[in-house]
Amino acid sequence: MKTNGDIILIEDDAEDREILIEAFDQVMTENNYDNRLIVIEDSSVVINYLKSTKTEPFLLLSDINMPKIDGFTLRDKISMDPELNQRCAPYLFLTTSDTVDYISRAYQRSIQGYFAKPVTFSGYKKLIGDILSYWKLNKTP
């Protein structure tokens, strides 16, 4: 994991994307983080993007309920690809679906975090700040 690498945000909902982009922008500015935020709205292009850029992401933050490829399937595809799996980037879910079934299905895929979307902008900022702070301090190979 490259702590100054790209943050890949996979979110199909336009309103949620705008809120997340603003929250990331404010948190990263306030904390002097220099990560680049890459926003992907079509989950079906994520694999090709990761392979074509050879980027070493810092985090992948994904919604679950997306139209073309849901977050569970996307996580499975990344995990099964030896090249992408080797990059060791934490895969986190950020979703409105916080049922026990979804949470269980997520952790069966060895995700590194499952978070419910907050209802306020300040909630988004706090959550994004906490996630980034934690992973900036975390040590990986």
C-alpha positions in Angstrom: 0.0 0.0 0.0 1.3 3.4 -1.0 0.1 6.0 1.5 0.5 8.8 -1.0 -1.1 6.8 -3.8 -4.5 7.4 -5.5 -7.8 7.1 -3.6 -10.1 5.3 -6.0 -13.8 6.2 -5.3 -16.3 4.0 -7.0 -19.8 5.6 -6.8 -22.6 5.5 -9.3 -24.9 8.0 -7.6 -24.3 11.6 -8.7 -25.5 13.3 -5.5 -23.4 11.0 -3.3 -20.4 11.5 -5.6 -20.6 15.3 -5.2 -20.9 15.1 -1.4 -17.9 12.7 -1.3 -15.8 14.7 -3.6 -16.3 17.8 -1.4 -15.7 15.9 1.8 -12.5 14.4 0.5 -11.4 17.8 -0.8 -11.9 19.5 2.6 -10.4 16.6 4.6 -7.3 16.3 2.4 -6.8 20.1 2.4 -7.2 20.4 6.2 -4.7 17.5 6.8 -2.2 18.4 4.0 -2.8 15.0 2.3 -1.6 15.0 -1.3 -3.4 11.9 -2.5 -5.1 12.2 -5.8 -8.9 11.3 -5.7 -9.9 9.3 -8.8 -13.7 9.1 -9.1 -15.2 6.3 -11.2 -18.9 6.3 -11.7 -19.2 3.1 -13.9 -18.1 0.1 -11.9 -17.6 -1.9 -15.1 -14.5 0.1 -16.0 -12.6 -0.2 -12.7 -10.6 -3.3 -13.6 -9.5 -1.9 -16.9 -8.6 1.4 -15.3 -6.5 -0.3 -12.6 -4.7 -2.4 -15.1 -4.1 0.3 -17.7 -2.8 2.9 -15.3 -0.6 0.5 -13.3 -1.5 2.8 -10.4 -0.7 1.8 -6.8 -3.8 2.9 -5.0 -3.8 3.9 -1.4 -7.5 3.0 -1.0 -10.4 1.7 -3.0 -13.7 2.9 -1.6 -16.7 1.3 -3.3 -20.5 1.5 -3.1 -22.2 -1.9 -3.2 -25.5 -1.4 -5.1 -24.3 -0.3 -8.6 -26.1 -1.1 -11.9 -23.4 -2.8 -14.1 -21.2 -4.6 -11.6 -22.1 -4.6 -7.9 -19.5 -3.9 -5.2 -19.4 -7.6 -4.2 -18.7 -8.8 -7.7 -16.1 -6.0 -8.3 -14.3 -7.0 -5.1 -14.3 -10.7 -6.2 -12.8 -9.7 -9.6 -10.1 -7.7 -8.0 -9.2 -10.4 -5.5 -9.1 -13.1 -8.2 -6.7 -11.1 -10.4 -3.1 -11.9 -9.2 -1.7 -8.6 -10.5 -4.4 -6.4 -8.8 -4.5 -8.4 -5.6 -0.8 -8.1 -5.2 -1.0 -4.3 -4.9 -2.3 -4.7 -1.4 -4.7 -1.7 -1.5 -7.4 -1.8 1.2 -10.9 -2.3 -0.2 -13.6 -0.6 1.8 -17.4 -0.4 1.3 -19.3 2.8 1.8 -23.0 2.1 1.3 -26.6 2.7 2.4 -27.1 -1.0 2.7 -26.2 -1.9 6.3 -28.1 -5.1 6.8 -26.5 -8.0 8.6 -26.6 -10.1 5.3 -24.7 -7.4 3.4 -22.1 -6.9 6.1 -21.6 -10.7 6.3 -21.2 -11.0 2.6 -18.7 -8.2 2.5 -16.5 -9.6 5.2 -16.6 -13.1 3.5 -14.7 -11.3 0.7 -11.9 -10.1 3.0 -12.7 -6.4 2.8 -10.9 -4.1 5.2 -13.9 -1.9 6.2 -17.6 -1.5 5.9 -19.2 1.9 6.5 -22.7 3.2 6.3 -23.1 6.5 4.4 -23.7 9.3 6.8 -26.8 11.5 6.6 -25.0 14.8 7.0 -22.1 16.5 5.3 -20.3 16.8 8.7 -20.8 13.0 9.1 -19.2 12.4 5.8 -16.2 14.6 6.7 -15.7 12.9 10.0 -15.9 9.4 8.4 -13.5 10.3 5.6 -11.1 11.9 8.0 -11.2 8.9 10.3 -10.7 6.5 7.4 -7.8 8.4 5.9 -6.1 9.0 9.3 -6.3 5.3 10.1 -4.9 4.0 6.8 -2.2 6.7 6.7 -0.9 5.2 10.0 -1.4 1.6 9.1 1.6 -0.5 8.1 1.5 -3.0 5.3 4.1 -4.9 3.3 
